């Protein structure tokens, strides 16, 4: 009974299970989204400047897009002209009343095609601004001239579409930064070539390459910016991106107003492209790209570079990324992705609506911008 009456006491210590944050010195499992949020939370002015500078490329966007609107200006009714060829002088001598008319009204029909009687080789315009429209006989909107002139703008968007398709592939293959670097050199070199251009088809090639390069560059820098800010701040990032594009219009207008030679407009435009895209050399590659490529070492180097711009201390070497190589777990061809999209009706409908809205908005926006002079 004595033994039964004994009370055995056991010293039970409370067991507290705590899940330690991965953002401490002994590492842990972390997602890229959480990591970027942690870096952004403790950012310094250097990190902010890095992110905001990425889309400075938008400041030069309107210049690249609308340069032909300024460089291809048509003569007006008030612009004087003089004969430079014997053919022109003979026509005027035969009928002095022709001097009272604009050369744009002197037309002829040859083999069913309407064209100007006096071309750029026959006359010289006394214009304040030089123009490729006059140099290439595309002024006056006569016959095929109008289509050939507007093609200089249309070919830019053909290049832009090509660039977006090409960029979508290259961004995930060689990286956002390397792809943007290639686009940077494409833009600067092609735009600079306009300084020495005196051939219509050479100008077409320049415009196509401008479209390819600039759209890839804008997309690449935008992707980098978006991937370096938390989800909750992306609305502000989008606002900043579009604000810079809007501020690019006064720059484009200033070039068109103060530069009177159309070749020099391309020279100044190339300087604008060089200056406002120089950040592509100093930007940090997105760690998301390296994680997609299953390159953990490079991803950690990228994060170290970003962390150096913040006030946070991370044990990066001992971190484990939960989304490392996840993109490789689900490899699909284009047609498999399309079938997969069709299996989600609501997502498919949303995609189709967005495509339609972008088509309407894009055509209206650029259509009005290029067509104000004809309205």
C-alpha positions as CSV (number, residue, x, y, z in Angstrom):
1,X,0.0,0.0,0.0
2,X,2.9,2.3,0.8
3,X,4.2,1.8,-2.7
4,X,0.7,2.4,-4.1
5,X,0.4,5.6,-2.1
6,X,3.6,7.0,-3.5
7,X,3.1,9.8,-6.0
8,X,5.4,9.7,-8.9
9,X,6.0,13.1,-10.4
10,X,7.4,13.5,-13.9
11,X,9.0,16.7,-15.0
12,X,7.3,17.4,-18.3
13,X,8.8,20.3,-20.3
14,X,6.5,21.9,-22.8
15,X,7.5,21.1,-26.3
16,X,7.2,24.2,-28.6
17,X,7.5,23.5,-32.3
18,X,8.4,26.6,-34.2
19,X,8.9,26.9,-37.9
20,X,11.8,29.2,-38.4
21,X,11.8,31.8,-41.1
22,X,14.1,31.1,-44.0
23,X,15.3,34.6,-44.0
24,X,17.8,34.0,-41.2
25,X,21.4,33.0,-41.1
26,X,20.8,29.2,-41.2
27,X,18.9,29.2,-44.5
28,X,15.8,27.2,-45.2
29,X,13.3,26.4,-48.0
30,X,12.0,29.5,-49.8
31,X,10.1,30.5,-52.9
32,X,11.2,33.1,-55.3
33,X,8.2,35.3,-54.6
34,X,8.8,35.3,-50.9
35,X,12.5,36.0,-51.4
36,X,11.8,39.0,-53.7
37,X,9.3,40.3,-51.2
38,X,11.9,40.1,-48.4
39,X,14.5,41.9,-50.5
40,X,12.1,44.6,-51.5
41,X,10.9,45.1,-47.9
42,X,14.5,45.9,-46.9
43,X,15.5,47.7,-50.1
44,X,17.8,50.7,-50.1
45,X,17.7,53.6,-52.6
46,X,20.1,51.5,-54.8
47,X,17.6,48.7,-55.2
48,X,14.8,51.3,-56.0
49,X,17.0,53.0,-58.6
50,X,17.9,49.7,-60.2
51,X,14.2,48.7,-60.6
52,X,13.0,52.1,-61.8
53,X,15.9,52.5,-64.3
54,X,15.2,49.3,-66.1
55,X,12.2,50.7,-68.0
56,X,13.9,54.0,-68.9
57,X,14.0,52.4,-72.3
58,X,10.3,53.6,-72.7
59,X,11.5,57.2,-72.9
60,X,13.0,56.4,-76.3
61,X,10.0,54.3,-77.5
62,X,7.9,57.1,-79.1
63,X,11.0,58.3,-81.0
64,X,11.7,54.9,-82.5
65,X,8.0,54.4,-83.3
66,X,7.1,57.7,-84.8
67,X,10.4,59.0,-86.3
68,X,9.1,58.5,-89.9
69,X,6.2,60.9,-89.1
70,X,8.8,63.7,-88.7
71,X,11.4,62.5,-91.2
72,X,8.9,61.9,-93.9
73,X,7.0,65.2,-93.8
74,X,5.4,66.3,-97.1
75,X,5.8,69.7,-98.7
76,X,2.9,72.1,-98.0
77,X,1.2,74.6,-100.3
78,X,3.4,77.4,-99.0
79,X,6.7,75.7,-99.9
80,X,8.4,77.1,-103.0
81,X,10.2,75.0,-105.6
82,X,12.6,75.5,-108.5
83,X,13.5,73.4,-111.6
84,X,16.8,71.5,-111.5
85,X,16.5,69.5,-114.7
86,X,16.3,70.5,-118.3
87,X,13.1,68.5,-118.6
88,X,11.4,70.6,-116.0
89,X,12.7,73.9,-117.5
90,X,11.3,72.8,-120.9
91,X,7.9,72.1,-119.4
92,X,7.8,75.5,-117.7
93,X,9.0,77.3,-120.8
94,X,6.2,75.6,-122.8
95,X,3.6,76.5,-120.2
96,X,4.5,79.3,-117.6
97,X,1.1,78.8,-115.8
98,X,2.6,75.5,-114.4
99,X,4.6,77.7,-112.0
100,X,1.3,78.6,-110.3
101,X,0.6,75.0,-109.4
102,X,2.1,72.6,-107.0
103,X,4.1,69.7,-108.5
104,X,1.7,67.5,-106.6
105,X,-1.0,68.5,-109.1
106,X,1.1,67.7,-112.1
107,X,0.3,64.1,-112.7
108,X,0.4,61.7,-115.6
109,X,-0.8,58.2,-116.2
110,X,1.6,55.6,-117.6
111,X,0.6,52.0,-118.2
112,X,-2.5,52.5,-116.1
113,X,-0.5,53.9,-113.2
114,X,-0.8,57.5,-111.9
115,X,2.4,59.2,-111.1
116,X,4.1,62.6,-110.8
117,X,5.3,64.4,-113.9
118,X,8.1,66.2,-111.9
119,X,10.0,64.0,-109.6
120,X,12.7,64.8,-107.0
121,X,15.4,64.6,-109.8
122,X,13.6,67.4,-111.6
123,X,12.8,69.9,-108.9
124,X,14.2,71.2,-105.6
125,X,11.9,72.1,-102.7
126,X,12.7,75.1,-100.5
127,X,11.5,73.4,-97.3
128,X,12.5,74.1,-93.7
129,X,12.8,70.4,-93.1
130,X,14.3,67.8,-95.4
131,X,12.3,64.7,-96.0
132,X,12.7,61.1,-97.2
133,X,9.3,61.5,-98.8
134,X,10.7,64.1,-101.2
135,X,14.0,62.3,-101.7
136,X,12.3,59.0,-102.6
137,X,9.4,60.6,-104.5
138,X,6.8,59.5,-102.0
139,X,5.2,62.8,-101.4
140,X,1.9,64.2,-102.7
141,X,0.0,60.9,-102.0
142,X,-0.3,60.2,-105.7
143,X,-0.8,56.6,-106.9
144,X,1.3,54.0,-105.1
145,X,3.3,56.7,-103.3
146,X,1.0,56.8,-100.3
147,X,1.2,53.0,-99.8
148,X,5.0,53.0,-100.2
149,X,5.3,55.8,-97.6
150,X,2.9,54.3,-95.0
151,X,4.8,51.0,-95.5
152,X,7.7,52.6,-93.7
153,X,5.5,52.7,-90.5
154,X,3.8,49.4,-91.1
155,X,7.1,47.5,-91.5
156,X,8.1,48.7,-88.1
157,X,5.1,46.9,-86.5
158,X,5.9,43.8,-88.6
159,X,9.4,43.9,-87.1
160,X,7.8,44.4,-83.6
161,X,5.7,41.3,-84.0
162,X,8.7,39.3,-85.2
163,X,10.7,40.7,-82.2
164,X,8.0,39.7,-79.7
165,X,7.8,36.1,-81.0
166,X,11.6,35.9,-81.1
167,X,12.0,37.5,-77.7
168,X,9.5,35.2,-76.1
169,X,11.7,32.3,-77.1
170,X,15.1,33.9,-76.3
171,X,14.1,35.2,-72.9
172,X,13.8,31.7,-71.6
173,X,16.7,30.3,-73.6
174,X,19.6,32.7,-73.1
175,X,18.1,35.0,-70.4
176,X,16.4,38.4,-70.1
177,X,19.7,40.4,-70.0
178,X,21.5,38.7,-72.9
179,X,18.4,39.0,-75.1
180,X,18.0,42.6,-74.2
181,X,21.7,43.3,-75.0
182,X,21.3,41.8,-78.5
183,X,18.2,44.0,-78.9
184,X,20.1,47.0,-77.7
185,X,22.8,46.7,-80.4
186,X,20.2,46.0,-83.0
187,X,18.3,49.2,-82.1
188,X,21.3,51.5,-81.9
189,X,23.1,50.2,-85.0
190,X,20.0,50.1,-87.2
191,X,18.8,53.6,-86.1
192,X,22.3,55.0,-86.6
193,X,22.3,53.5,-90.1
194,X,19.5,55.9,-91.0
195,X,22.1,58.7,-90.9
196,X,23.6,57.3,-94.1
197,X,20.5,56.1,-95.7
198,X,19.6,57.4,-99.2
199,X,17.7,54.3,-100.5
200,X,14.0,53.5,-100.0
201,X,14.5,49.7,-99.4
202,X,17.5,50.3,-97.1
203,X,15.2,52.5,-95.0
204,X,12.6,49.7,-95.0
205,X,15.2,47.3,-93.6
206,X,16.2,49.8,-91.0
207,X,12.6,50.3,-89.9
208,X,12.0,46.5,-89.6
209,X,15.2,46.0,-87.5
210,X,14.1,49.0,-85.3
211,X,10.8,47.2,-84.7
212,X,12.5,43.9,-83.9
213,X,15.1,45.5,-81.5
214,X,12.9,48.0,-79.7
215,X,10.0,45.7,-78.9
216,X,12.4,43.0,-77.6
217,X,14.3,45.6,-75.6
218,X,11.1,47.1,-74.1
219,X,9.7,43.6,-73.2
220,X,13.0,42.4,-71.8
221,X,13.5,45.4,-69.5
222,X,9.8,45.2,-68.5
223,X,10.0,41.5,-67.5
224,X,13.2,42.2,-65.5
225,X,11.4,45.0,-63.6
226,X,8.3,43.0,-62.9
227,X,10.3,40.0,-61.7
228,X,12.3,42.1,-59.2
229,X,9.2,43.6,-57.4
230,X,6.6,41.9,-55.3
231,X,3.2,41.1,-56.7
232,X,1.5,43.8,-54.7
233,X,3.7,46.5,-56.2
234,X,3.4,45.5,-59.8
235,X,0.5,48.0,-60.4
236,X,2.8,50.8,-59.4
237,X,5.5,49.4,-61.6
238,X,3.1,49.3,-64.6
239,X,2.2,52.9,-63.9
240,X,5.8,53.9,-63.9
241,X,6.4,52.1,-67.2
242,X,3.5,53.8,-69.0
243,X,4.4,57.2,-67.4
244,X,7.9,57.0,-69.0
245,X,6.4,56.1,-72.4
246,X,4.2,59.2,-72.2
247,X,7.1,61.4,-71.3
248,X,8.9,60.0,-74.4
249,X,6.5,61.9,-76.7
250,X,7.9,65.4,-75.9
251,X,11.4,64.0,-76.7
252,X,10.2,62.6,-80.1
253,X,8.4,65.9,-80.8
254,X,11.5,67.9,-79.9
255,X,13.7,65.9,-82.3
256,X,11.1,66.4,-85.0
257,X,11.0,70.2,-84.4
258,X,14.6,71.1,-83.8
259,X,16.4,68.7,-86.2
260,X,15.7,69.9,-89.7
261,X,17.6,67.1,-91.7
262,X,15.8,63.8,-91.7
263,X,19.1,61.8,-91.7
264,X,20.2,63.7,-88.6
265,X,16.9,62.8,-87.0
266,X,18.0,59.2,-87.1
267,X,21.4,60.2,-85.7
268,X,19.8,61.9,-82.7
269,X,17.3,59.0,-82.3
270,X,20.3,56.6,-82.1
271,X,21.8,58.7,-79.4
272,X,18.5,58.7,-77.5
273,X,18.4,54.9,-77.9
274,X,22.0,54.6,-76.7
275,X,21.5,56.8,-73.6
276,X,18.1,55.6,-72.4
277,X,19.0,51.9,-72.7
278,X,22.5,52.0,-71.3
279,X,21.2,50.4,-68.1
280,X,21.0,47.1,-69.9
281,X,24.8,46.7,-69.3
282,X,24.5,47.1,-65.6
283,X,21.2,45.4,-64.7
284,X,21.2,42.1,-62.8
285,X,19.8,39.0,-64.4
286,X,16.5,37.8,-62.9
287,X,17.0,34.9,-60.5
288,X,13.8,33.4,-61.9
289,X,15.5,32.8,-65.2
290,X,18.3,30.8,-63.5
291,X,15.8,28.8,-61.5
292,X,13.9,28.0,-64.7
293,X,17.2,26.7,-66.2
294,X,17.8,24.7,-63.0
295,X,21.0,26.7,-62.4
296,X,21.1,27.1,-58.7
297,X,24.6,28.5,-58.5
298,X,23.9,31.4,-60.9
299,X,20.5,32.0,-59.1
300,X,22.3,32.5,-55.8
301,X,24.9,34.8,-57.4
302,X,22.0,36.9,-58.8
303,X,20.4,37.0,-55.4
304,X,23.6,38.0,-53.7
305,X,24.0,40.9,-56.1
306,X,20.4,42.0,-55.3
307,X,20.9,41.5,-51.6
308,X,23.9,43.8,-51.7
309,X,21.4,46.6,-52.6
310,X,19.3,45.9,-49.5
311,X,19.7,46.0,-45.7
312,X,18.8,42.4,-45.2
313,X,21.3,39.5,-44.4
314,X,20.5,36.2,-46.0
315,X,22.2,32.9,-45.6
316,X,22.0,32.3,-49.4
317,X,24.4,29.4,-49.6
318,X,22.2,27.3,-47.3
319,X,18.9,28.3,-49.0
320,X,16.9,25.7,-50.9
321,X,14.6,27.1,-53.6
322,X,11.3,25.3,-53.8
323,X,10.7,26.4,-57.4
324,X,14.1,25.2,-58.7
325,X,13.7,23.5,-62.0
326,X,9.9,23.4,-61.7
327,X,9.5,24.5,-65.3
328,X,11.2,21.4,-66.5
329,X,8.7,19.1,-64.7
330,X,6.1,20.0,-67.2
331,X,7.5,20.1,-70.7
332,X,4.9,20.7,-73.4
333,X,4.9,21.4,-77.1
334,X,3.1,24.4,-78.5
335,X,0.1,22.2,-79.5
336,X,0.0,20.5,-76.1
337,X,-0.1,24.0,-74.5
338,X,-2.9,25.0,-76.8
339,X,-4.9,21.9,-76.1
340,X,-4.3,22.5,-72.4
341,X,-5.6,26.1,-72.7
342,X,-8.8,24.9,-74.5
343,X,-9.5,22.5,-71.6
344,X,-10.1,25.5,-69.3
345,X,-13.1,27.4,-71.0
346,X,-13.0,30.4,-68.6
347,X,-9.3,30.9,-69.1
348,X,-9.7,30.5,-72.9
349,X,-12.5,33.0,-73.0
350,X,-10.5,35.5,-70.9
351,X,-7.5,35.0,-73.3
352,X,-9.6,35.6,-76.4
353,X,-11.2,38.7,-74.9
354,X,-7.8,40.2,-74.0
355,X,-6.5,39.5,-77.5
356,X,-9.5,41.2,-79.1
357,X,-9.2,44.2,-76.7
358,X,-5.5,44.6,-77.4
359,X,-6.1,44.4,-81.2
360,X,-8.8,47.1,-81.0
361,X,-6.9,49.4,-78.6
362,X,-3.6,49.0,-80.5
363,X,-5.1,49.7,-83.9
364,X,-7.1,52.7,-82.6
365,X,-4.1,54.1,-80.7
366,X,-1.5,53.8,-83.4
367,X,-4.0,54.5,-86.2
368,X,-4.9,57.9,-84.7
369,X,-1.3,58.7,-83.9
370,X,-0.2,58.1,-87.4
371,X,-3.3,59.5,-89.1
372,X,-3.9,62.8,-87.4
373,X,-2.6,64.6,-90.5
374,X,-5.1,62.9,-92.8
375,X,-8.2,63.6,-90.6
